[in-house]
Structures are given as structure tokens and as C-alpha cells.
Amino acid sequence: MFVSAAVGGGERPSADKVLYGTVWTANKRRPSAAAVAVWRDRVLAVGSVEDIGRFVNPETRIIDTHGFIMPGWIDAHVHLIDGGLNLTSVQLRNASSREDFVQRLADYARDGSPGEWITGGDWDHSRWGGALPDRRWIDAVTSRTPVWVQRLDGHMALANSEALRLASISDDVSDVKGGEIVRDAGGRMTGILKDNAMRLVQRVVPRPTLQQRLEATSAAMKYLARQGVTAVHHMGTWDDVEILRVAHRQGRLKVRVYASTPLDEWRHLADEVRRRGWGDDWLRIGGLKGFVDGSLGSRTAAFLQPYSDDGENYGLMVHTPEDLETWIAGADRAGLQVMVHAIGDRAVREQLDIFARVARENGPRDRRFRIEHAQHIAPEDIPRFGRLKIIASMQPYHVIDDGRWAQPVIGSVRSATTYAFRSLLDNGTRLAFGSDWFVAPPQPLMGIYAAATRRTLDGAYPDGWMPQQKVTVGEALRAYTIDAAYAGFAESRLGSLEPDKLADIVVVDCDLTRINAKQLPEVDVLLTVVGGRITYDKQRSAPAQQPPATE
């Protein structure tokens, strides 16, 4: 038995390419096969070696992968252009001490031009014991260079004194609603700004030039292709959309992009869709990204009870529930998709309540509301995701990163339903997996590993942190393929290997469904194909004259 597509109602064409290997299709009607035939940018047929042989002619390129062939992976939550820009910025993510942090900034400032801003960074203070950095640490080595480097979650950043001077901020600056200005015991600003307070400095940071952003987009595309990523859901701004449009016109897009824009600008998106449409197979718009709260690492995620290590702190709400509901109701009436960042259990509950009210008031439709991150869920709220048909857009790498330090922050009870993949699936929730790059690496293999093992990066939990929330490799693969496609209204075109769907394919060097999940970090991506075009080839396949023999 095989499945194929007739093109244009006429005779089936011969394949441009045929890939042989072990095929995992994400199609429940035909879950496995031995080969995939590609014609132009589409899947032509999926079937056995003999079946696919019918589509081979002397011009067909035969690729005997000796690997595991899957639908291309979809990263359902990235910050694409920032990720590309951060590839070339100062690298602070794995700085392991105060001294290491300072030295990396000193080296970068010395090699740069005086007065040129240092941004990016992605530092993680948990790596050196939890003390937040202070501008006093770095002022001496960056006196002529403004510094604005963010924590890896993007919810707080450190400014040196030169950056604060350029932003005209002094110690008597007023607090900011929905944010925090960290001060020492004497009232001096430490240079750490959180969430909405970050705007005080961000407004004076020079924007990268058009060329820099285009080059960052190209760098991001190349990096993603190496990871087997063929499509992303980009969380960004209208400026980002314009950059992506230029990149599209210039032929720079090697990964498909579903671009979201800020929720409070929903009228702009509605007008843009009316005037210009949703886009095409390479670049689409239609999603809106909002925020309820901050992040756990910044202690700004909103909880029903205070932080276990900070009894007066419940986190903060970036926007009021009233504003969020007004924006979401308007966007939903306009037929747009809404996806909202909610991390703490209070934020998740508030967002579930808002989604429920809006759906009830606006009436039935295929809206596919999403909660981004959904990291810490009160147990009684888990079944509501399935009942309300809310997609949980989650980033499993955070489990093995946050799990190093999260339990003392929120306690063991709340930790039990942190990144509650298993409980959500068992309650009928559709999961869409991603990375949150630049916050975490956009490596689906590591995401699958994290979801299936929950083994933290420090090795402290060899059997998994909160192991009751593990999922199978197959379930994780669906969250990176067909269910991620569904989360972007693209399941008719992407997410599975079926005839007439776009030929987006990733090949790895072993069968992911048969190896021990602990071996996933050792797996290599061999080939990435987008729309029938090879975007990454670890080792160029030698042309074969004949298909592999049938066993």
C-alpha cells in the first residue's frame, strides 16, 4: 500500500527527489513508511521502496539517508531576529562566576569601539549562586561603553552607569508599574531593571541597522536549519515583520515564519490582514502576543501564594486583566489568533478566565487560543485547558534548565505541576513545543530529550525532575510537528508527511522512537529540507543510481 498525489488532475509526475530510510510520518492513518517522494515543493508520495520506485526516473535524485526521516520540526515560540543578533553579541549564558561575568564584558568592551553599546548577553545568575549582578561590578571595565545586557529570560537586564547616564536615569527615579527598579539598602540603583522598568533604558539603546537585522535574520535561518527546524512561530514586533518581508523579497528566508505582533496593537493587524492578506507559505501573519506576568528567574511571575524564598513577593502583572480582556475580545472578534504569555499559577488562572469569558461572549469559532509557557499551573486549572480547548505552547528545555534551581523558589508542591506535560496531555490538551530562543537554544532534539527525561542540566535528577510529568518521545515529536502546525493554523500544509503537503523534512542518524531517550543529545541532524530544497546537509549525499534493495 502507498499514498500518492495526483497533480493538476493529470498524470502523476516523476519525483525530483526520493528519500529512503525509516519514515515517521506523524500521520495516524499511515504512521510509518520506507520512503518519501518529493516533486517541486510538495510531498508526492509516501510508501514502501517498491511503491516509491514508480516515481523514479533517470533524473530523480536518490538520497539513501540510512536515517530516520520525519516532518520538519516546527519551533512554536522563538524571537527570531533577537536570536540572530545574539549569536554575535557578548556571550554570558554560561558565565559561571562573578569574575567570569566581569571578564567577558571587559574583553568584549576592549575589542569593541568606545561608545558602542554592548547588548544581548543572556546571563544566568543562578550559575554563580544567585546574586544579581550590580553595575559596580562592571563600571571600571566599561567606563566608556554603555552596557545593557539581559538575563536569559529577557525579563530583567543590567545597565552600567554609562547606560543609565545616557538614559538620564538617576537614583531618585520613580518606580514603574508592572516592573521593578532594584535598589540596594541605601536606595542606590544597582542597574538591574525588571519587566516594564526595562523600557527606561531600552528607549535609548540604538536600534540595529536594517543591514544588521537582515544579517541577523540570515544567521538565524542558517542556525535553525542545522537544528532541523523548518518553521517557526515568531514572537515580535511590527518592525520585525517589515524586516522579515524584506528578507523574504531578497530570498533570505530558509525557514517558514508565522509572525505574531503585539496584542495591544490588534487593530493594526486586523487592518493589515484586510489590506494585504495573511501572507504566503514562507511568511504569514495573524497572531497576537500578549503578556500577563514576568518570569520565575526574575521573581516577577505572578503566583497565588508568595515565593517560597521571598515571603512578601507574589510576582507582578505586566498588564491588568481589564486591558487584556479588552484587547483579546477585540482581536477575537476580528478573527485573529491570540497567544498570551503566562508563567505563574495566578497569571495562568487569570488568562484561562479571560479566554473563557471572551469565548462565551463572542460565540463559537475555531479560535485556537494559546497560553505561552504555561509553566506553573494550579492543579485544579489543568483540566480547564482541555475543556476550553486552550493550546499549551510550552518550551521543554526550560524544565532541565529551571529544574536546577526552581524548587527552593516555589516549593515542592507547586513544582509538582511545573511544566506539567503529562497531566495536560492526559486531560486532553494539545501541546505545541518550542524553544523561546534566544532564551533557550532552538534545538528540538534537546527539547524532546527534556520532555522525555526531565534530567536537569546539572545532573542532580538522573531519573528526572518531577518525573511523573514525562512524556514519550513520540508525544514530544507530535508537539514539534503536527500539533505545532495546528497551533499556527497550518496543519493542512505542514506538520506531517502526507501527499500534497509541503515537503518540509528532517533526517537524523537513528530512530528516535527506538533509542533510549537519554541518548537524544548524541543524535545528529543529517539533512534538513524545506519546500523540497535542502537547507542543511551534514555530509552531502553521494548520488545513488538505484533505490536500496528490499530486505
N, C-alpha and C positions, 0 to 999 in steps of 0.2 A: 504494500500500500504506500502511496505517496501523495503529496498535496502539491499542486502547482497552480499557477495563474495563467489565464489566457489574456493577452494584452490586446486591447482595442477590439476584442471580439473576433480576432482573426487567428491565424496560425501562431502557435507558441514560438517565440524566438529562441535562438540558442543563447546559452549563458555567456556572459562576458567573463565571469569568474565562477569557479566552483571550489568550495572549501570542504575538505574531508577531515573528519575527526569524530569525537564524541560530542553530539549536539544536545544541549539542554535548551529547550525552546521557550519556556515559560507559557506555553500553550497547553492547557489542561487536556484538550482533545487529542493532542499529539505531543506528549511531553519530551520524547527523545527521538533522535534520528542519527544518521551517519554522515549526512552531507547537506550542504546548503548551496543552491544555485542563485547567482545574482545576475540581474540584467539591468544595465544602467544604474539607477539609484534605488532599485527595488529588489526585494526578495522574489525570485521567480518560482522556486520550488524548494521543498524540504522533504527529505526522504532517505531511502536506502542508497547504497552505492549504485545498485542496478537501476533504480528509479531515476536518479540524477544523471546517470550516463546518457539518458535520452536527450539531454540538453547540451551535451558536449560536442563541439565541432573542432576542427584544427585550430581555430582562432581563440578558443576558450583558454583562459589562464587557469591552470590547475594548481591549487595550493593544498598540498597534503600536510596539514598542520601537525599531525601527531599530538594534537592537544584537545582541550575542552572548549567547545565553541558555544557562546551564549549571546543573547541580545546585548547590545551595547549598554553599559551602565549609565544610569541617569542619576546625577547628584542633585537632589531635590532642594538644596539650600546652600548657595555659595554667594560670596561677594567677589565677583569675577575680577573686576578691574583692580580693586584693592589687593586681591591675591597676587595679581601680576606685578603690581607696584612693589609689594612687599618682598618679592623674590630678589630685588636688587637693593633693598634698604638694609640698615643695620640689623643684624641677626641676634636677637636677645632671648629667643624662646627657650633655649637650653642653657642659658647662663645659670650657673649652679651656686653662685655666692655673690655677696655684695661686691667683692673685689673683681670678680669676673664681669659682672654687670658694668661696673665703672670702667674697667679696662677696655671693654668692647666699644663703649661710647667714646672713650679717649682716642682709640685707634681710628675709629671712623671719622671723628672730628678732625684729627690730624691730617688724614688723607683727603679730606674734602676742602671745599672753598670756604674761607671765613664769611660768615653771614648767611650761608646756605643752610636752610632748615634741615634738621635730622628728624625724620618721621618714621612711622612703622614700628618696628621693634618686636612687638608681641611677647613682652616679658611675662614671667610667671613667678610671683614672689613666693609661692609655696615651695619652690626649688631651693630656697635658701632659708627656710624656717618660718616664713610668713610675715616678716617685717616689710611693710610697704616702703618702697624707695622714697627718698627725700631729695629735693633739689640740692641740698647741701652736699650730697654725695658726689654730684657731678659738676657743680658750678666751676670748680677750679680747673677742670679739664675741658670745659666747653664754654669758656667765658665770652668768646666772640661768636659763638654758634648757637642759635636758638634750637632748643630740643623740645620735641613734643612726641613722646613715644608711648604707645598704648599697651595696656595689658592685653594678653592674647584673646580675651573675650570681647574686646572693643568697648567695654563699659566703664573703664577708667583709664586715665593716662597721666603721665608725669611731664610737667613743664619745668624747665630750668629757669633761673632768674632772668636770663635774657629773653626767653619767650614770654614770660609774664610782663616784662618791661614793654616789649613790643605790643602786647595786648592791652597795655595801660591798666593792669590789674595790680592792686596793692593789698596789703593785709586787711584793710578795712572794707573790702568788697563785700556786698550783701550776699547772703545765701540765695540759692537758686531753687525754685520749686521744681520738684522732680529730679533733683540732683543733689550733690554734696560737694562742698569745698572742705577738704581735710586740713585741719589746723593742729598745731602742737599745743601743749599745755599753756604756752604763753600767748596763744592767739595768732601765731605766725603761720602763714600758708606754707604747707610742706611742698606744694607743687602738684599734689595729687588732686585731680578733679574727676568726679563721677557723673555719668549719665548726662542729664541736661546741663549740668555745670560745665561740661567739656566744651560747650559752644562758646564760652568766654574766650578761649584760646583758638578754637578751630576757625573762628571767623577771620582771623588774621593770618592763618597759615596759607602761604601761596598755593594756588591750585596747580597741579601738574599741567604742563602744556598739552595741547592737543596731540602732538607727536609723542610725548612721553606716555600718554594714556593709550594711544594706539599701539605703541610698542609693548606696553604692559599687557594689553589685550592679546597680542600675538604670543607673548611669552606664556601667558596663562593657558592659551589654547594648546601650545606645544606641551606644556607640563601635564595638562589634563589628558591629552592623547596618550602619553606614556603610561598613565594610570588606567587606561581602558575606559575612560569617560567619554561618552559620545553626545551627551546632552546635559544641560544644567538648568536649574531654576535660579535665576539671578535676583538677589535682593538688593535693590539700588535706588537710583535717583533718575530724574529726567535727563540730567547731564549724561548719565551713563547710557541711557537709551540713545541719545544722539551720537555718542562715541561708537556704540555698537552698530548703529546704522551706517556710519562712515566706514567702519571696519567691514561691514557686510558689502558695501559698494566696492570696496577695494579688494574683496576676495580674501580677507583675513580670517573669516570665521571657519574654523575646522571642527567646532563643537556647536551643536544646536543650542539656542538660548531662548528660554521663556523668561522674559524680563518683567519684574514687578517694579512698581513705583510707590511713593509714599501714600499711605491711606488717607491722610488729611487732604491730599490733592486729587481725590477721586473724580471730581468734576472735570479736571484736565484730562484724565484718562478716558472718561466717558466721551468727551468731545473728540479726542484723538482717534478713538475707535470708530466713531461715526464718520469722521472725515477721511481716515486713511485705512481703516480696516484693522484686523487683528495681526497682520503680518503674513509671513510665509513659513515654509518648513525649516528655515535656518534661524529666523528671528521673529518671535511673536511677543505681543504684549497682551495685557488683560488681567494681570494680577496686581493686588494692592497689599503692601506690607505695613502693618502697624505694630505698636508696642504697648504692652500693659506695664511691664516692670523691667528691672535691670537683670543682673546676673548673680549667681551664687558666689563666684570668686570675688566679686566686688562688694559682696554683702548688700546688694541692692535688689535681689529677687524678693518679691512680696510674699510673705508667709502668714498663715492664720495664727501661728504662735511664734514667739521671738526666736532668734537664732540661739542655738544651744550654747555657743561660746560668747554671746553678747545679748544678755537678757533684756536689754532695752530696745533692741533693734528688730523691727518686723520687716525691714526692707522698704521699698518705696514704689509708688505708682508713677510711671513716666507720664501717663495721660489719665485723665479722670474717666470713670466708667461712662459718664454722661456724654463726653466728647466722643469716646469710642463708639458708643451706640448710635449717635447721630451720624457719624461718618459711615459706619458699617451699613446702617439701614439705607442710606442714600446710595451707596455703592452697590448694594444688593439689588435695589430697585432698578439700577442702571444695567443689570446683567453682568456685573464684574465679579471676579473671584476675590475673596478676602482671605488673607493669611496673617495671623497675628501672633507675635512673639509673646509667650507667657511661660515663665520658668518656675516661680514659686507656687505652692498649692493655693494660696489666696488668689494670685493672678490667674491661674488656670480656672478656678471656680468662677471668678468674675467673667472670664471670657466665655465659658460654657453658658453662663446665664445670659449674656448678651446675645450670643448666637441663637439660643433657644427663643428668646423674645423676638428677635428680628425675623427668624424663620416663621414663627407663628403669625406675626403681623403682616409680613409680605406675602405669605402663602406659598404653596408648593412650587418648587422648581429644582432643577439639577444645579445646585449652587456650589457644592464641594468646599464648604468652609474648612479651613485648616488652622490648627494651632501649631505654631513653630516652636520646637524644642519640647514642650510638654514634659519638662524634666522631673518635677516633683509634684505628684498628684495625690490628693487625699484619697484613701481607699474607696470611700463612698462615691467619688466622682468618676472612677474608672469606667463603670458601666455606662455612664452618660455619653461617652464618646461614641460607642456603638449605637445606642438608642437615637442619638441626634445625628448620626452619620457624619461626625466630625473626623477629618483625616488628621492623624497624629504624624506630623512631619518632624522626624527625630534624627539625631546625629549620634550614632552609636560609639564613635571614637571617644566622645566625652565621658562615657562610662569608665573606660580604662584610664583616662586622664584624671577626671574629677574624683574617681574612687580612691585615689591615693590619699585624699585629704578631706573628703566631704563629710564623713561620718561624725567627726567631732564638731563639725559646723552645724549640722541639723539633727544629730542624734540617730540612734539605730531604728527607731520606729518610723520616722519619715524616710530614712534610707531604704527601707524595705519596698517602697513603691517609687523609688527613684529610677528613671529610665525603665519603666515598667512594661517592657516589650511583651513579655509572655502574658501578663494579665490583660493588656489591651487587646492582643490577638484573641485570647480566649473569650473576650467579651464582644467580639465581632467588629473590632476597629480595623480599619485599613491603615497600614503603616507605610510611609514614604521615607526612605532613608537618604541622608546626605551627609555633608561634612561640616558645614558652616565655615569653610575656608574663607578667609585667612585664619580663622580661629583655630581650626584643626586641619591637618593635611587632607587633601581631596583624594584619598586612596581607598577606593571601595573594598579592596582586599583586606585592609586593616579594619574597615568598618564592619565587614562580615565577621572577621575574627573577633572583634569586640562584642558584637551582638551574640555570637555563638559561644564564647568562652567567658566573657566578662573578667578576664585576667588583667589586673591593673598593671600599668607600665613599670611600677616599682617591684613587681613580683610578690607583693605581700599577700595576694589572694590567688594561689595557684589553681584552686577549684572555682574561682570566680567570685567577684564581689556581688552579693545578693544573687546567688546562682539560681534561685527559683525564677528569675526573670530572663533566663537564657532563651533563645530561640534556636531553631535548627538552621543549618547553612541554607537549606532550600527556602525556608521562610525569609531569611535575610536576602537571598538572591531576588525573590519576588519583590521585596521592598525597594531594591535598587533597579528593578526593571519594570514589569507590567504595572505594579501598584504605584511606583513613582510616576509612570506615564499617566496613569489615571488621575493622579494628584495635579497634573497640569493639563487636563482635558485632551490628552494626546494618545490615549490607548488604542485608537483606531489606526494610528500611524506608527507608533513606537512601542517598545517595551516587550515584544515577543518576536520570535522568528516564525513568521507566517507569510504566505504569498500575498503580494501587493503591499505589504508594509515596507517602510523604508529600510534599506539594507544597512543597518547600524549593528555592528558585530564586534565582540571582543573575544580573543582567544588567549587562554592561559595554558601553562605547561602540564597541568594534571587535572583530573576530575575532582572538582571541588566537593561534590556530593559523596565521594568515597574516601577521602583522606580524613585523618584526624584533624579537627578544627584547629588544634594547637599548631599545626604545620602551616596554616594560611600565610603567616608573614614570610615564609620561604618561597611562596609561589611567585612565578614571574609572568607578567603580561608579555605575550609573544607578538600579538597583532591587534591593531585597532582599525576598524573600518567604519566610515561614516558616509552614508549615501553611496555605497559601493566603492568609495575611494579610500585607499589605505592612508591613514594619517599617522600611524606608528607601526614600524616593523622592526622588532628587536634584531632579527637577523634575516635579511631578505631571503624569501623562499626560493629555492632553485626550481626553475620551471620543470614540471614533470610532463611527460608525453602521454601517460596513461593514468587513469584513476587507480587507486590502490586495489589490490586483489581482495576479493571477498573471502572471508575466513570460512 
